[in-house]
Amino acid sequence: MNYSKAKRAMTKFAALAAFAAASMAVSHSVLGQACPATGCTLPGITVPNGFTTCPGTGTDVHSSFPLSTALCNTQPIAPSTWVFGPGNDLTSAQLAAPFWNPVQTRMQAGLPIVGKRVSTADGYCGVATYDEASNHFTWVDQRYSGLDNSQIWPMWLNNCPGLDNAHTAARGALASSIDEREAQHETDGGAILFFRPVESVRDAQEAVFWTFYPPFGHRSQGSTQTGFYGTLPGTGGYRNSFNRNAVMIAQIGTVAGAQAVSGIAALDGVDGVYLDEQNLGFQSASLAEYNTLANAVRAAAQASNKYLCTVDRTANPNVMTCLLQTRLSAAEVAGREWPLRRLDADGMPFGSIRTASIVRSSFAKE
């Protein structure tokens, strides 16, 4: 088969896969365990342990900060026993922060969210305007275009002519990595929606850790160009309101990701899953096998009451649509998000009690 014929065959297969994906009913995953051998633990990543009282002195760092020059932690250095400072607390300001991200506001109500792809810096202003009916966010394609953060930051910082921040679609980034460096660049640049490629529960945990601020995550307090968010009234400050407003979507585009998707979708901090039809199609030997992978992603989103995102690649620019798979009551919608992004009784930020098929002991703390 020559190149042209091969390309046409692949295009036809992708179209068939997309059609079948849209028309098939959700079925339960037959791919096996929710927490695969690629890992559920977090070696080297630690979380606050809930300790607030200094060993020996009994001083409560929450009520007596800053302390005198006397040491609070006199015991050997170990994350499991360290008394973390109040900067790692979930403060009253964080608890009361409003929802100013229009996408998170819509998700709180269980409404669909729609966003347009940005593949070139000069094309951003063509899709940047917020529209209640058809454009709630933009997603900068860092995986499949030539854009990187040196181009994205100026693009986000300089609002388009005649467009203020309050009328700008939420800034989103489809990243090529889940590591701290990339997460820091996107958050500090101004993104408030994040699409991360994940293949395991451990991947999803790491993506959450490096994106959200403490105590839920480990995002560092670096310099940012996010001052434009401060122009919105009643935010409680960007730092205090970020965790409530950030949206995390796990991109599932591999067989390993489809295997682990029920555990990924169940994690606190993951708002939805992106069904990467194109890449799952490439990894399938037949249309039936593609449907096995795709149905696993759909079923996971439905089981965890998380959003399911798909992309219309025939549209120019490409359009991503994210929908809840079940109709929820107002109380159920509120419960879907909160107590998301809070530590549980063991100091874990992932709500592991609710995570399907994963026992608490599988989350390692050091």
Contacts in CASP RR format, 6 or more apart in sequence:
PFRMAT RR
TARGET T0000
AUTHOR 0000-0000-0000
METHOD contacts of the structure
MODEL  1
MNYSKAKRAMTKFAALAAFAAASMAVSHSVLGQACPATGCTLPGITVPNG
FTTCPGTGTDVHSSFPLSTALCNTQPIAPSTWVFGPGNDLTSAQLAAPFW
NPVQTRMQAGLPIVGKRVSTADGYCGVATYDEASNHFTWVDQRYSGLDNS
QIWPMWLNNCPGLDNAHTAARGALASSIDEREAQHETDGGAILFFRPVES
VRDAQEAVFWTFYPPFGHRSQGSTQTGFYGTLPGTGGYRNSFNRNAVMIA
QIGTVAGAQAVSGIAALDGVDGVYLDEQNLGFQSASLAEYNTLANAVRAA
AQASNKYLCTVDRTANPNVMTCLLQTRLSAAEVAGREWPLRRLDADGMPF
GSIRTASIVRSSFAKE
1 9 0 8 1.000
10 282 0 8 1.000
13 281 0 8 1.000
13 287 0 8 1.000
14 277 0 8 1.000
14 278 0 8 1.000
14 281 0 8 1.000
16 287 0 8 1.000
17 277 0 8 1.000
17 280 0 8 1.000
17 281 0 8 1.000
17 284 0 8 1.000
17 287 0 8 1.000
17 290 0 8 1.000
17 291 0 8 1.000
17 294 0 8 1.000
18 277 0 8 1.000
20 287 0 8 1.000
20 290 0 8 1.000
20 291 0 8 1.000
20 294 0 8 1.000
21 275 0 8 1.000
21 277 0 8 1.000
21 290 0 8 1.000
21 291 0 8 1.000
21 294 0 8 1.000
21 310 0 8 1.000
22 310 0 8 1.000
24 291 0 8 1.000
24 294 0 8 1.000
24 295 0 8 1.000
26 295 0 8 1.000
26 298 0 8 1.000
26 299 0 8 1.000
26 302 0 8 1.000
26 325 0 8 1.000
27 295 0 8 1.000
27 299 0 8 1.000
28 299 0 8 1.000
29 258 0 8 1.000
29 261 0 8 1.000
29 262 0 8 1.000
29 295 0 8 1.000
29 296 0 8 1.000
29 299 0 8 1.000
29 300 0 8 1.000
30 292 0 8 1.000
30 296 0 8 1.000
31 258 0 8 1.000
31 259 0 8 1.000
31 292 0 8 1.000
31 293 0 8 1.000
31 296 0 8 1.000
32 259 0 8 1.000
33 259 0 8 1.000
33 260 0 8 1.000
33 357 0 8 1.000
34 201 0 8 1.000
34 260 0 8 1.000
34 261 0 8 1.000
34 262 0 8 1.000
34 263 0 8 1.000
34 266 0 8 1.000
34 355 0 8 1.000
34 356 0 8 1.000
34 357 0 8 1.000
34 358 0 8 1.000
35 200 0 8 1.000
35 201 0 8 1.000
35 260 0 8 1.000
35 263 0 8 1.000
35 357 0 8 1.000
35 358 0 8 1.000
35 362 0 8 1.000
36 200 0 8 1.000
36 201 0 8 1.000
36 256 0 8 1.000
36 259 0 8 1.000
36 260 0 8 1.000
38 199 0 8 1.000
38 200 0 8 1.000
38 202 0 8 1.000
38 203 0 8 1.000
38 256 0 8 1.000
38 260 0 8 1.000
39 200 0 8 1.000
39 201 0 8 1.000
39 202 0 8 1.000
40 200 0 8 1.000
40 201 0 8 1.000
40 202 0 8 1.000
40 205 0 8 1.000
40 358 0 8 1.000
40 362 0 8 1.000
40 363 0 8 1.000
41 202 0 8 1.000
41 362 0 8 1.000
41 363 0 8 1.000
41 364 0 8 1.000
42 202 0 8 1.000
42 205 0 8 1.000
42 206 0 8 1.000
42 209 0 8 1.000
42 363 0 8 1.000
42 364 0 8 1.000
43 364 0 8 1.000
43 366 0 8 1.000
44 366 0 8 1.000
45 205 0 8 1.000
45 206 0 8 1.000
45 209 0 8 1.000
45 218 0 8 1.000
46 79 0 8 1.000
46 80 0 8 1.000
46 365 0 8 1.000
46 366 0 8 1.000
47 79 0 8 1.000
47 215 0 8 1.000
47 217 0 8 1.000
47 343 0 8 1.000
47 347 0 8 1.000
47 348 0 8 1.000
47 349 0 8 1.000
47 365 0 8 1.000
48 84 0 8 1.000
48 88 0 8 1.000
48 214 0 8 1.000
48 215 0 8 1.000
48 343 0 8 1.000
48 347 0 8 1.000
49 79 0 8 1.000
49 80 0 8 1.000
49 81 0 8 1.000
49 82 0 8 1.000
49 84 0 8 1.000
49 347 0 8 1.000
49 365 0 8 1.000
50 84 0 8 1.000
50 343 0 8 1.000
50 347 0 8 1.000
51 81 0 8 1.000
51 82 0 8 1.000
51 83 0 8 1.000
51 84 0 8 1.000
52 60 0 8 1.000
52 61 0 8 1.000
52 62 0 8 1.000
52 83 0 8 1.000
53 59 0 8 1.000
53 60 0 8 1.000
53 61 0 8 1.000
53 83 0 8 1.000
54 60 0 8 1.000
54 61 0 8 1.000
54 67 0 8 1.000
54 72 0 8 1.000
54 73 0 8 1.000
54 74 0 8 1.000
54 83 0 8 1.000
55 72 0 8 1.000
55 73 0 8 1.000
55 74 0 8 1.000
55 75 0 8 1.000
55 81 0 8 1.000
55 83 0 8 1.000
56 74 0 8 1.000
57 70 0 8 1.000
57 72 0 8 1.000
59 67 0 8 1.000
59 72 0 8 1.000
61 67 0 8 1.000
61 72 0 8 1.000
61 83 0 8 1.000
61 85 0 8 1.000
61 86 0 8 1.000
62 86 0 8 1.000
62 89 0 8 1.000
65 85 0 8 1.000
65 86 0 8 1.000
72 83 0 8 1.000
73 82 0 8 1.000
73 83 0 8 1.000
75 81 0 8 1.000
78 366 0 8 1.000
79 365 0 8 1.000
79 366 0 8 1.000
80 365 0 8 1.000
80 366 0 8 1.000
84 215 0 8 1.000
87 214 0 8 1.000
88 214 0 8 1.000
88 215 0 8 1.000
89 215 0 8 1.000
90 215 0 8 1.000
90 216 0 8 1.000
90 342 0 8 1.000
90 343 0 8 1.000
91 240 0 8 1.000
93 236 0 8 1.000
93 237 0 8 1.000
93 240 0 8 1.000
94 240 0 8 1.000
94 241 0 8 1.000
94 243 0 8 1.000
94 244 0 8 1.000
96 236 0 8 1.000
97 235 0 8 1.000
97 236 0 8 1.000
97 237 0 8 1.000
97 240 0 8 1.000
97 241 0 8 1.000
97 243 0 8 1.000
97 244 0 8 1.000
97 245 0 8 1.000
98 234 0 8 1.000
98 235 0 8 1.000
98 236 0 8 1.000
98 241 0 8 1.000
98 244 0 8 1.000
99 105 0 8 1.000
99 108 0 8 1.000
99 244 0 8 1.000
99 245 0 8 1.000
100 229 0 8 1.000
100 232 0 8 1.000
100 234 0 8 1.000
100 235 0 8 1.000
100 241 0 8 1.000
100 245 0 8 1.000
101 170 0 8 1.000
101 192 0 8 1.000
101 193 0 8 1.000
101 245 0 8 1.000
101 246 0 8 1.000
101 247 0 8 1.000
102 130 0 8 1.000
102 136 0 8 1.000
102 137 0 8 1.000
102 169 0 8 1.000
102 170 0 8 1.000
103 113 0 8 1.000
103 136 0 8 1.000
103 137 0 8 1.000
103 170 0 8 1.000
103 192 0 8 1.000
103 193 0 8 1.000
103 247 0 8 1.000
104 244 0 8 1.000
104 245 0 8 1.000
104 246 0 8 1.000
104 247 0 8 1.000
106 112 0 8 1.000
106 113 0 8 1.000
106 136 0 8 1.000
107 113 0 8 1.000
107 247 0 8 1.000
107 271 0 8 1.000
107 307 0 8 1.000
107 337 0 8 1.000
108 333 0 8 1.000
108 334 0 8 1.000
108 337 0 8 1.000
109 333 0 8 1.000
110 324 0 8 1.000
110 328 0 8 1.000
110 333 0 8 1.000
112 321 0 8 1.000
112 322 0 8 1.000
112 323 0 8 1.000
113 136 0 8 1.000
113 137 0 8 1.000
113 307 0 8 1.000
113 321 0 8 1.000
113 322 0 8 1.000
114 134 0 8 1.000
114 135 0 8 1.000
114 136 0 8 1.000
114 137 0 8 1.000
114 319 0 8 1.000
114 320 0 8 1.000
114 321 0 8 1.000
114 322 0 8 1.000
115 127 0 8 1.000
115 135 0 8 1.000
115 136 0 8 1.000
115 137 0 8 1.000
115 138 0 8 1.000
115 139 0 8 1.000
115 169 0 8 1.000
115 319 0 8 1.000
115 320 0 8 1.000
115 321 0 8 1.000
116 127 0 8 1.000
116 135 0 8 1.000
116 138 0 8 1.000
116 139 0 8 1.000
116 169 0 8 1.000
116 317 0 8 1.000
116 318 0 8 1.000
116 319 0 8 1.000
116 320 0 8 1.000
117 127 0 8 1.000
117 138 0 8 1.000
117 139 0 8 1.000
117 141 0 8 1.000
117 311 0 8 1.000
117 317 0 8 1.000
117 318 0 8 1.000
117 319 0 8 1.000
117 320 0 8 1.000
118 124 0 8 1.000
118 127 0 8 1.000
118 138 0 8 1.000
118 139 0 8 1.000
118 140 0 8 1.000
118 141 0 8 1.000
118 147 0 8 1.000
118 155 0 8 1.000
118 317 0 8 1.000
119 141 0 8 1.000
119 144 0 8 1.000
119 145 0 8 1.000
119 146 0 8 1.000
119 147 0 8 1.000
119 317 0 8 1.000
120 145 0 8 1.000
120 147 0 8 1.000
121 147 0 8 1.000
121 151 0 8 1.000
121 152 0 8 1.000
121 154 0 8 1.000
121 155 0 8 1.000
124 138 0 8 1.000
124 140 0 8 1.000
124 155 0 8 1.000
124 160 0 8 1.000
125 160 0 8 1.000
125 161 0 8 1.000
125 163 0 8 1.000
126 160 0 8 1.000
127 135 0 8 1.000
127 138 0 8 1.000
127 169 0 8 1.000
127 317 0 8 1.000
128 138 0 8 1.000
128 159 0 8 1.000
128 160 0 8 1.000
128 163 0 8 1.000
128 168 0 8 1.000
128 169 0 8 1.000
129 135 0 8 1.000
129 160 0 8 1.000
129 163 0 8 1.000
129 167 0 8 1.000
129 168 0 8 1.000
129 169 0 8 1.000
130 136 0 8 1.000
130 167 0 8 1.000
130 168 0 8 1.000
130 169 0 8 1.000
130 170 0 8 1.000
131 169 0 8 1.000
135 169 0 8 1.000
136 169 0 8 1.000
136 170 0 8 1.000
137 169 0 8 1.000
137 170 0 8 1.000
137 171 0 8 1.000
137 172 0 8 1.000
137 193 0 8 1.000
138 169 0 8 1.000
138 170 0 8 1.000
138 171 0 8 1.000
138 172 0 8 1.000
139 172 0 8 1.000
139 173 0 8 1.000
139 174 0 8 1.000
139 193 0 8 1.000
139 195 0 8 1.000
139 320 0 8 1.000
140 147 0 8 1.000
140 152 0 8 1.000
140 155 0 8 1.000
140 171 0 8 1.000
140 172 0 8 1.000
140 173 0 8 1.000
140 174 0 8 1.000
140 191 0 8 1.000
141 147 0 8 1.000
141 174 0 8 1.000
142 148 0 8 1.000
142 149 0 8 1.000
142 152 0 8 1.000
142 173 0 8 1.000
142 174 0 8 1.000
142 175 0 8 1.000
142 176 0 8 1.000
143 174 0 8 1.000
143 175 0 8 1.000
143 176 0 8 1.000
143 197 0 8 1.000
149 185 0 8 1.000
149 186 0 8 1.000
149 189 0 8 1.000
152 173 0 8 1.000
152 186 0 8 1.000
152 189 0 8 1.000
153 189 0 8 1.000
153 190 0 8 1.000
153 225 0 8 1.000
156 171 0 8 1.000
156 189 0 8 1.000
156 190 0 8 1.000
156 191 0 8 1.000
156 225 0 8 1.000
157 189 0 8 1.000
157 225 0 8 1.000
157 228 0 8 1.000
159 165 0 8 1.000
159 168 0 8 1.000
159 228 0 8 1.000
160 168 0 8 1.000
164 231 0 8 1.000
165 228 0 8 1.000
165 229 0 8 1.000
165 231 0 8 1.000
165 232 0 8 1.000
166 231 0 8 1.000
166 232 0 8 1.000
170 192 0 8 1.000
170 193 0 8 1.000
170 247 0 8 1.000
171 190 0 8 1.000
171 191 0 8 1.000
171 192 0 8 1.000
171 193 0 8 1.000
172 186 0 8 1.000
172 191 0 8 1.000
172 192 0 8 1.000
172 193 0 8 1.000
172 194 0 8 1.000
172 195 0 8 1.000
173 186 0 8 1.000
173 191 0 8 1.000
173 193 0 8 1.000
173 194 0 8 1.000
173 195 0 8 1.000
174 195 0 8 1.000
174 251 0 8 1.000
175 182 0 8 1.000
175 183 0 8 1.000
175 186 0 8 1.000
175 194 0 8 1.000
175 195 0 8 1.000
175 196 0 8 1.000
175 197 0 8 1.000
176 182 0 8 1.000
176 197 0 8 1.000
177 197 0 8 1.000
178 196 0 8 1.000
178 197 0 8 1.000
178 198 0 8 1.000
178 203 0 8 1.000
178 206 0 8 1.000
178 207 0 8 1.000
178 210 0 8 1.000
179 206 0 8 1.000
179 210 0 8 1.000
180 210 0 8 1.000
180 218 0 8 1.000
180 220 0 8 1.000
183 194 0 8 1.000
183 207 0 8 1.000
183 210 0 8 1.000
183 211 0 8 1.000
183 219 0 8 1.000
184 210 0 8 1.000
184 219 0 8 1.000
184 220 0 8 1.000
184 222 0 8 1.000
186 194 0 8 1.000
186 211 0 8 1.000
187 194 0 8 1.000
187 211 0 8 1.000
187 219 0 8 1.000
187 224 0 8 1.000
187 226 0 8 1.000
187 242 0 8 1.000
187 246 0 8 1.000
188 222 0 8 1.000
188 223 0 8 1.000
188 224 0 8 1.000
188 225 0 8 1.000
188 226 0 8 1.000
189 224 0 8 1.000
189 225 0 8 1.000
189 226 0 8 1.000
190 224 0 8 1.000
190 225 0 8 1.000
190 226 0 8 1.000
190 229 0 8 1.000
192 229 0 8 1.000
192 242 0 8 1.000
192 245 0 8 1.000
192 246 0 8 1.000
192 247 0 8 1.000
193 246 0 8 1.000
193 247 0 8 1.000
193 249 0 8 1.000
194 207 0 8 1.000
194 211 0 8 1.000
194 246 0 8 1.000
194 247 0 8 1.000
194 248 0 8 1.000
194 249 0 8 1.000
195 249 0 8 1.000
195 251 0 8 1.000
195 274 0 8 1.000
195 309 0 8 1.000
196 203 0 8 1.000
196 204 0 8 1.000
196 207 0 8 1.000
196 211 0 8 1.000
196 248 0 8 1.000
196 249 0 8 1.000
196 250 0 8 1.000
196 251 0 8 1.000
197 203 0 8 1.000
197 251 0 8 1.000
197 253 0 8 1.000
198 204 0 8 1.000
198 207 0 8 1.000
198 250 0 8 1.000
198 251 0 8 1.000
198 252 0 8 1.000
198 257 0 8 1.000
198 260 0 8 1.000
198 264 0 8 1.000
199 254 0 8 1.000
199 256 0 8 1.000
199 257 0 8 1.000
199 260 0 8 1.000
200 256 0 8 1.000
200 257 0 8 1.000
200 260 0 8 1.000
200 264 0 8 1.000
201 260 0 8 1.000
201 263 0 8 1.000
201 264 0 8 1.000
201 267 0 8 1.000
201 355 0 8 1.000
201 358 0 8 1.000
203 264 0 8 1.000
204 250 0 8 1.000
204 263 0 8 1.000
204 264 0 8 1.000
204 267 0 8 1.000
204 270 0 8 1.000
205 267 0 8 1.000
205 350 0 8 1.000
207 248 0 8 1.000
207 250 0 8 1.000
208 216 0 8 1.000
208 217 0 8 1.000
208 248 0 8 1.000
208 267 0 8 1.000
208 268 0 8 1.000
208 269 0 8 1.000
208 270 0 8 1.000
208 349 0 8 1.000
208 350 0 8 1.000
209 217 0 8 1.000
209 218 0 8 1.000
209 349 0 8 1.000
210 217 0 8 1.000
210 218 0 8 1.000
210 219 0 8 1.000
211 217 0 8 1.000
211 219 0 8 1.000
211 246 0 8 1.000
211 248 0 8 1.000
212 218 0 8 1.000
212 219 0 8 1.000
212 242 0 8 1.000
212 243 0 8 1.000
212 246 0 8 1.000
212 269 0 8 1.000
212 341 0 8 1.000
212 349 0 8 1.000
213 219 0 8 1.000
213 221 0 8 1.000
213 239 0 8 1.000
213 242 0 8 1.000
213 243 0 8 1.000
215 343 0 8 1.000
215 349 0 8 1.000
216 243 0 8 1.000
216 269 0 8 1.000
216 341 0 8 1.000
216 342 0 8 1.000
216 343 0 8 1.000
216 349 0 8 1.000
217 349 0 8 1.000
221 239 0 8 1.000
224 238 0 8 1.000
226 238 0 8 1.000
227 238 0 8 1.000
229 235 0 8 1.000
229 237 0 8 1.000
229 238 0 8 1.000
229 241 0 8 1.000
230 237 0 8 1.000
230 238 0 8 1.000
235 241 0 8 1.000
243 341 0 8 1.000
244 341 0 8 1.000
247 271 0 8 1.000
248 269 0 8 1.000
248 270 0 8 1.000
248 271 0 8 1.000
248 272 0 8 1.000
249 270 0 8 1.000
249 271 0 8 1.000
249 272 0 8 1.000
249 273 0 8 1.000
249 274 0 8 1.000
249 307 0 8 1.000
249 309 0 8 1.000
249 322 0 8 1.000
250 261 0 8 1.000
250 264 0 8 1.000
250 265 0 8 1.000
250 270 0 8 1.000
250 272 0 8 1.000
250 273 0 8 1.000
250 274 0 8 1.000
251 273 0 8 1.000
251 274 0 8 1.000
251 276 0 8 1.000
252 258 0 8 1.000
252 261 0 8 1.000
252 264 0 8 1.000
252 273 0 8 1.000
252 274 0 8 1.000
252 275 0 8 1.000
252 276 0 8 1.000
252 280 0 8 1.000
252 297 0 8 1.000
253 276 0 8 1.000
253 279 0 8 1.000
253 280 0 8 1.000
253 283 0 8 1.000
254 279 0 8 1.000
254 280 0 8 1.000
254 283 0 8 1.000
255 283 0 8 1.000
255 293 0 8 1.000
257 264 0 8 1.000
258 280 0 8 1.000
258 293 0 8 1.000
258 296 0 8 1.000
258 297 0 8 1.000
259 296 0 8 1.000
261 273 0 8 1.000
261 296 0 8 1.000
261 297 0 8 1.000
261 300 0 8 1.000
262 296 0 8 1.000
262 299 0 8 1.000
262 300 0 8 1.000
262 303 0 8 1.000
262 304 0 8 1.000
262 356 0 8 1.000
262 357 0 8 1.000
263 300 0 8 1.000
263 304 0 8 1.000
263 355 0 8 1.000
263 356 0 8 1.000
263 357 0 8 1.000
263 358 0 8 1.000
264 270 0 8 1.000
264 273 0 8 1.000
264 300 0 8 1.000
265 272 0 8 1.000
265 273 0 8 1.000
265 300 0 8 1.000
265 301 0 8 1.000
265 303 0 8 1.000
265 304 0 8 1.000
265 306 0 8 1.000
266 300 0 8 1.000
266 303 0 8 1.000
266 304 0 8 1.000
266 354 0 8 1.000
266 355 0 8 1.000
266 356 0 8 1.000
266 358 0 8 1.000
267 350 0 8 1.000
267 351 0 8 1.000
267 355 0 8 1.000
268 339 0 8 1.000
268 340 0 8 1.000
268 341 0 8 1.000
268 342 0 8 1.000
268 349 0 8 1.000
268 350 0 8 1.000
268 351 0 8 1.000
268 354 0 8 1.000
269 340 0 8 1.000
269 341 0 8 1.000
269 350 0 8 1.000
270 306 0 8 1.000
271 306 0 8 1.000
271 307 0 8 1.000
271 337 0 8 1.000
272 301 0 8 1.000
272 306 0 8 1.000
272 307 0 8 1.000
272 308 0 8 1.000
272 309 0 8 1.000
272 322 0 8 1.000
273 297 0 8 1.000
273 300 0 8 1.000
273 301 0 8 1.000
273 306 0 8 1.000
273 307 0 8 1.000
273 308 0 8 1.000
273 309 0 8 1.000
274 309 0 8 1.000
274 310 0 8 1.000
274 311 0 8 1.000
274 320 0 8 1.000
274 322 0 8 1.000
275 294 0 8 1.000
275 297 0 8 1.000
275 298 0 8 1.000
275 308 0 8 1.000
275 309 0 8 1.000
275 310 0 8 1.000
277 294 0 8 1.000
277 310 0 8 1.000
277 311 0 8 1.000
278 311 0 8 1.000
278 313 0 8 1.000
280 290 0 8 1.000
280 293 0 8 1.000
280 294 0 8 1.000
280 297 0 8 1.000
281 290 0 8 1.000
281 293 0 8 1.000
283 293 0 8 1.000
284 290 0 8 1.000
284 293 0 8 1.000
297 308 0 8 1.000
298 308 0 8 1.000
298 325 0 8 1.000
300 306 0 8 1.000
301 307 0 8 1.000
301 308 0 8 1.000
301 325 0 8 1.000
302 308 0 8 1.000
302 325 0 8 1.000
302 326 0 8 1.000
303 356 0 8 1.000
304 356 0 8 1.000
305 324 0 8 1.000
305 325 0 8 1.000
305 326 0 8 1.000
305 328 0 8 1.000
305 332 0 8 1.000
305 336 0 8 1.000
306 324 0 8 1.000
306 336 0 8 1.000
307 322 0 8 1.000
307 323 0 8 1.000
307 324 0 8 1.000
308 322 0 8 1.000
308 323 0 8 1.000
308 324 0 8 1.000
308 325 0 8 1.000
309 320 0 8 1.000
309 321 0 8 1.000
309 322 0 8 1.000
310 320 0 8 1.000
310 321 0 8 1.000
311 318 0 8 1.000
311 319 0 8 1.000
311 320 0 8 1.000
311 321 0 8 1.000
312 318 0 8 1.000
312 319 0 8 1.000
312 320 0 8 1.000
312 321 0 8 1.000
328 336 0 8 1.000
341 349 0 8 1.000
342 349 0 8 1.000
343 349 0 8 1.000
344 350 0 8 1.000
344 351 0 8 1.000
344 352 0 8 1.000
344 353 0 8 1.000
346 360 0 8 1.000
346 365 0 8 1.000
347 365 0 8 1.000
348 360 0 8 1.000
348 363 0 8 1.000
348 365 0 8 1.000
350 363 0 8 1.000
352 358 0 8 1.000
352 360 0 8 1.000
352 362 0 8 1.000
352 363 0 8 1.000
353 360 0 8 1.000
END
